[in-house]
Amino acid sequence: MNYDGKIFKPIKTSHNSETSSDTIFQYKQHGPILTSDYAGSTIKKGHLIGLVSEDGTIDMHYHQVNQNNELMTGICTSKPEILPNGTIRLHETWKWTSGDQSEGTSILEEQ
């Protein structure tokens, strides 16, 4: 699976997330390496880097600066689901590696 050039937005997320439907992720992929710049909602600027497995699962690390000028970091595993219209839905399980170290889930959809 190749995510290069795809744009994703959250449609559901845990209460301890800093993302919302206003957060836009712009994915780039070169071989198995995936990156994304993102912003929106309470996130001023964010970046993620990860590796894409053959089944399309993404293992990633992310860091972002929120509206309080706090640097937040975390890890995430994202599993793809191909929707009937051919777009991708990502089911994410993540954990903060900063702050309260809490865990959560999110669902993102390709725009």
C-alpha positions, 0 to 999 in steps of 0.5 A: 500500500502506498500513502504518498500524496494522500490526505487524512482527517480524524473522524473519531478520537479519544478524549485525551487526543489533541486532534479533531476533524480540523486536523489535516495530515498530509502523507508522503511515502518513499519506499517503506518510509512514511512522513506527514506534516500536520496541523489543526485543532489544538496543534500548531505544527506536527510531524510524524515518521513511520514505516509501512509494512507489506499489509499497509500497517504503519508503525510511527513516532510523532511530535507536535507543538500544541496551542500552549506551546508544549512539545508533545511526543508519542507512538502509534500503530495504524491499521488500514481498512479499504472502504467500499468507495476505495478510500482508506480508513486508518484505525489507530492505537497510540500512546503519549511518550510525554505528558501523562503517558496515556493511551488512546485510539483514533480513526482517520479517513482519506479525504 
